[in-house]
Amino acid sequence: MLDIAIMNESASALPSITLRDYQETCVQRVLRAYQCEPHGGSALIVLPTGCGKTLVFAEIARRLSLTTLIIAHREELLRQAAEKFHMIDPTAIIGQVGAGRHEWGAPITVASIQTISRPEHLKALQRFGYQLVIIDECHHSIADGYLSVLKVLSDAFIVGVTATPDRLDRQNIASIFGEPVFTAGIVDMVARGYLCDLRAIAVKTTTSLDELHTQAGDFKQDELEEIIDTEERNERVVRAYLEHARGRQALCFAVTVAHAQHLAKMFLAADVRAAMVCGETPPEERRCILHDYERGALEVLCNVGILTEGYDNPATSCIILARPTQSRALFVQCLGRGARLAPGKCDCIILDITDNCLKHRLQPVTLGSALGKVLRDSESVIEAKVREEEEREKGQFLGEREQQERRAKVTKRAQDLLINLLAPMDWKRRASGAYYLEVGECKHKITLLPSEETEGYYTVKAALAPDYTWQTWLANAPLE
């Protein structure tokens, strides 16, 4: 049985990035789970979007040094997993199975579940006998394809990673992974400064959801489309953006392709630079649209089902939930697209298009219900947290002695929470997608230049007084 100290010592021979404290704790807990049951054991990690779950599972694989299979349910996630793994270990040899490639036999294999669950590929899995299986977005793992793969690799150690372990169909992934070995919540990550603050604005409409039926735990899609894809409601969505988030880069989530098209057309009519992507958008056209959005040429990107998981553009500072949902998982995945930190970004506005609903069983998810917090109108997560602590300070929930002890802690905590290190930095965004900053009286210059090799990666250059000679500080790294 492998000792954790030995695993860490062997891993230290390779270059590694420094993990955040919670990421290191997460890695250690998985290593302990492996130590207890290396063959047929499992571990579940729950981390919010933007908190580095890909880096965490890549580091786990690096430290264990086992033949590893990383499974994703979408082809776009295969590239992301390989890129993050190379950040952890630039020397790693990684094969890909899926998206037209069949590179079996590498020490690390990233694979599409749609490909490897086919009968002919299940035989290959048996032949290579992977010792470690990592499932990204593992809330999908109840599906038959995943179960077929896990049955073939029953002797492997299984690690599941997700931001949203709950499912509308009430099937529990704990039957595969057990209870999580590590869990972090969005509220805690916002409070600790690892995610940006979230501010929800409820946008009231005259639409009623009371006559809708549910299917598989959410609103029936055809009925929902008929009720919400109206000119009046779509205009309300656009007006809300112009009123509360004008100029911010926004992702707008629609219920169907037609709904997304109508919303994009409505934004364009209001002189907002907008476009639409969906699963039917040709791959090359989709890449061009996403590139335009990421460099700031588009303000609003309407989509249906394509950007809820695995898409990361940290500059996104507004999420428009134009489709009501009863799925907490879907709601959290959508808002997670705007939660990442970025230069000059102090918060993310969630435009929650709130329709009338008198029947409790049809009540859509809101930011407050998704996070388990009471949020007042237009109140951000941090503001709600500070308010709650100030209420406790006033003695509403604590006795006099406890109140005195708490007061000092709350005062200090509230000051810490309100500090945003990015806020004083006046980053400017250029048309090329680069960020530019001048610092101090000497006007030292710092730029973040988009990588020509990898979408979402940047090179950091600086020109410091007195000679202002450009120097490279960091090459080809993700914005976070």
Residue pairs with C-beta under 8 A, 6 or more apart in sequence:
1 35
1 38
2 34
2 35
2 38
2 64
3 35
4 28
4 31
4 32
4 35
7 31
7 63
7 64
7 65
8 63
10 63
10 65
11 62
11 63
11 65
14 62
14 89
14 91
15 89
15 90
16 59
16 62
16 88
16 89
17 55
17 87
17 88
19 27
19 52
19 55
19 56
19 59
20 52
20 194
22 51
22 182
22 184
22 194
23 51
23 52
23 55
23 56
23 59
25 182
26 45
26 47
26 56
26 181
26 182
26 184
27 56
27 59
27 60
27 63
29 43
29 181
29 182
30 43
30 45
30 60
30 159
30 181
30 182
31 60
31 63
31 64
32 181
33 41
33 42
33 43
33 181
34 41
34 43
34 64
34 157
37 157
38 157
39 155
39 156
39 157
40 154
40 155
40 156
40 157
41 157
41 158
42 157
42 158
42 159
42 160
42 176
42 177
42 178
43 157
43 158
43 159
43 160
43 177
43 178
43 181
44 138
44 159
44 160
44 161
44 162
44 165
44 173
44 174
44 177
44 178
44 179
44 180
44 181
45 53
45 56
45 57
45 159
45 160
45 161
45 162
45 180
45 181
45 182
46 162
46 163
46 165
46 180
46 182
46 183
46 184
47 53
47 56
47 161
47 163
47 182
47 184
48 163
48 184
48 185
48 186
48 189
48 195
48 332
48 336
48 339
49 163
49 312
49 332
49 333
49 336
49 337
49 339
49 340
50 189
50 194
50 195
50 312
50 336
50 339
50 340
50 341
50 480
51 184
51 189
51 194
51 195
52 480
53 136
53 161
53 162
53 163
54 80
54 81
54 84
54 136
54 161
55 84
55 87
55 88
56 161
57 70
57 134
57 136
57 159
57 161
58 81
58 84
58 85
58 87
58 88
58 89
59 88
60 132
60 134
60 159
61 68
61 70
61 85
61 108
61 132
61 134
62 85
62 88
62 89
62 92
64 132
64 157
66 130
66 131
66 132
66 157
67 107
67 128
67 129
67 130
67 131
67 132
68 107
68 108
68 109
68 130
68 131
68 132
68 133
68 134
69 109
69 111
69 116
69 125
69 130
69 132
69 133
69 134
69 153
69 156
70 81
70 85
70 108
70 109
70 110
70 111
70 134
70 136
71 111
71 112
71 113
71 116
71 133
71 134
71 135
71 136
71 146
71 149
72 78
72 81
72 110
72 111
72 112
72 113
72 136
72 137
72 310
73 112
73 113
73 114
73 136
73 137
73 140
74 112
74 309
74 310
75 98
75 99
75 112
76 310
76 311
77 136
77 137
77 309
77 310
78 96
78 98
78 99
78 110
78 111
78 112
80 310
81 110
81 136
82 94
82 96
82 110
83 454
83 457
85 92
85 94
85 108
85 110
86 92
86 94
87 477
87 478
92 107
92 108
93 106
93 107
93 108
94 106
94 108
94 109
94 110
95 103
95 104
95 105
95 106
95 108
95 109
95 110
96 103
96 109
96 110
96 111
97 103
97 104
97 109
97 110
97 111
97 112
97 115
97 116
97 121
98 110
98 111
98 112
98 114
98 115
98 116
99 112
103 109
104 124
104 128
105 128
109 128
109 130
113 140
113 143
113 145
113 146
113 149
114 145
115 121
116 122
116 124
116 125
116 149
117 144
117 145
117 146
117 148
117 149
122 148
122 149
122 152
125 149
125 152
125 153
126 152
129 153
129 155
129 156
130 153
130 156
131 156
131 157
132 156
132 157
132 159
133 149
133 150
133 153
133 156
133 157
133 158
133 159
134 158
134 159
134 160
134 161
135 141
135 146
135 158
135 159
135 160
135 161
136 161
137 161
137 162
137 309
137 310
138 160
138 161
138 162
138 165
138 173
138 176
138 177
139 162
139 164
139 165
139 166
139 167
139 173
139 329
140 146
141 147
141 150
141 160
141 173
141 176
141 177
142 167
142 169
142 171
142 173
142 175
142 176
150 158
150 176
158 176
158 177
160 173
160 176
160 177
162 173
163 332
163 333
163 336
164 328
164 329
164 332
164 333
165 173
165 174
165 180
166 328
166 329
167 173
167 329
168 216
168 217
168 218
168 326
168 327
168 329
169 216
169 217
170 217
185 371
186 195
186 198
186 332
186 336
186 339
186 371
186 381
187 371
187 372
187 373
187 381
187 385
189 195
190 196
190 197
190 198
190 339
190 381
190 382
191 381
191 382
191 385
191 417
193 419
193 420
193 421
194 341
195 339
195 340
195 341
196 317
196 338
196 339
196 340
196 341
196 342
196 345
196 346
196 347
196 348
197 346
197 347
197 348
197 380
197 381
197 382
197 383
197 420
198 335
198 338
198 339
198 347
198 348
198 350
198 367
198 380
198 381
199 347
199 348
199 349
199 350
199 378
199 379
199 380
199 381
199 383
200 349
200 350
200 352
200 366
200 367
200 368
200 375
200 378
200 379
201 240
201 244
201 349
201 350
201 351
201 352
201 377
201 378
202 352
202 354
202 366
202 377
203 236
203 237
203 240
203 244
203 351
203 352
203 353
203 354
204 354
205 233
205 236
205 353
205 354
205 355
205 356
206 232
206 233
206 356
207 227
207 228
207 230
207 233
207 355
207 356
208 227
208 355
208 356
208 357
209 219
209 227
209 324
209 355
209 356
209 357
209 359
209 362
209 364
210 356
210 357
210 358
210 359
210 362
211 223
211 227
212 219
212 220
212 223
212 224
212 227
212 362
213 219
213 220
213 223
214 220
214 326
214 361
214 362
215 221
217 326
217 327
218 325
218 326
218 327
218 330
219 324
219 325
219 326
219 362
221 255
221 256
224 255
224 323
224 324
225 255
225 256
225 258
225 259
228 255
228 259
228 322
228 323
228 324
228 355
229 254
229 255
229 256
229 258
229 259
229 262
231 262
231 266
233 353
234 262
234 263
234 266
234 322
235 266
236 353
237 252
237 263
237 266
237 320
237 322
237 351
237 353
238 263
238 266
238 267
238 270
238 272
240 320
240 351
240 353
241 250
241 267
241 272
241 300
241 318
241 320
241 351
242 270
242 272
244 349
244 351
245 317
245 318
245 349
245 351
247 299
248 299
248 317
248 318
248 349
249 293
249 296
249 298
249 299
249 300
249 313
249 315
249 316
249 317
249 318
250 299
250 300
250 301
250 316
250 317
250 318
250 319
250 320
250 351
251 300
251 301
251 303
251 307
251 316
251 318
251 319
251 320
251 334
251 337
251 338
252 260
252 263
252 267
252 300
252 301
252 302
252 303
252 320
252 322
253 303
253 304
253 307
253 308
253 319
253 320
253 321
253 322
253 323
253 334
254 260
254 263
254 302
254 303
254 304
254 322
254 323
255 304
255 322
255 323
256 304
257 278
257 280
257 304
259 304
259 322
259 323
260 276
260 277
260 278
260 302
260 303
260 304
261 276
261 302
263 274
263 276
263 302
263 322
264 274
264 275
264 276
264 300
264 302
267 274
267 299
267 300
267 302
268 274
272 299
272 300
273 297
273 298
273 299
273 300
274 298
274 299
274 300
274 301
274 302
275 289
275 292
275 293
275 298
275 300
275 301
275 302
276 301
276 302
276 303
277 286
277 289
277 290
277 301
277 302
277 303
277 306
277 307
278 303
278 304
278 305
278 306
279 304
279 305
279 306
281 289
281 306
286 306
289 298
289 301
290 301
290 311
290 313
290 455
291 455
292 298
293 301
293 313
294 313
294 315
294 433
294 455
294 456
295 431
295 432
295 433
295 450
296 315
296 429
296 431
296 433
297 431
300 320
301 307
302 322
307 337
308 330
308 333
308 334
308 337
309 333
311 337
312 337
312 340
312 456
313 337
313 456
314 340
314 341
314 342
314 345
314 456
314 479
314 480
315 342
315 345
315 429
316 337
316 338
316 340
316 348
317 338
317 342
317 345
317 347
317 348
317 349
318 338
318 348
318 349
318 350
318 351
319 334
319 335
319 337
319 338
319 348
319 349
319 350
319 351
320 351
320 353
321 331
321 334
321 335
321 350
321 351
321 352
321 353
322 353
324 353
324 355
324 364
325 331
325 364
325 365
326 362
326 363
326 364
326 365
327 365
328 365
328 369
328 370
330 365
331 365
331 367
331 370
332 370
335 348
335 350
335 367
335 370
338 348
338 350
339 348
340 479
340 480
341 422
341 480
342 422
342 479
343 422
343 425
343 427
343 435
343 437
343 448
343 479
344 422
344 425
344 426
344 427
344 428
344 429
344 435
345 422
346 420
346 422
346 423
347 380
350 367
352 366
352 367
354 364
354 366
355 364
357 363
357 364
367 375
368 374
368 375
371 381
373 381
373 384
373 385
374 384
375 381
375 384
376 384
376 387
379 387
382 417
382 418
385 417
386 414
386 417
386 418
389 410
389 413
389 414
390 410
390 414
391 397
392 398
392 403
392 406
392 410
393 403
393 406
393 407
393 410
393 411
395 403
398 406
425 437
425 439
426 437
426 438
427 435
427 436
427 437
428 435
428 436
428 437
429 435
429 436
430 436
432 450
433 450
434 447
434 448
434 449
434 450
435 447
435 448
435 458
436 445
436 446
436 447
437 445
437 446
437 447
438 444
438 445
438 446
439 445
439 446
442 464
442 465
442 466
443 465
444 462
444 463
444 464
444 465
445 462
445 463
445 464
445 468
446 460
446 461
446 462
447 460
447 461
447 462
448 458
448 459
448 460
448 479
449 458
449 459
449 460
449 461
450 457
450 458
451 457
451 458
451 459
451 476
453 476
454 476
456 478
456 479
457 476
457 477
457 478
457 479
458 476
458 477
458 478
458 479
459 472
459 474
459 475
459 476
459 477
460 472
460 473
460 474
460 475
460 477
461 470
461 471
461 472
461 473
462 470
462 471
462 473
463 469
463 470
463 471
464 471
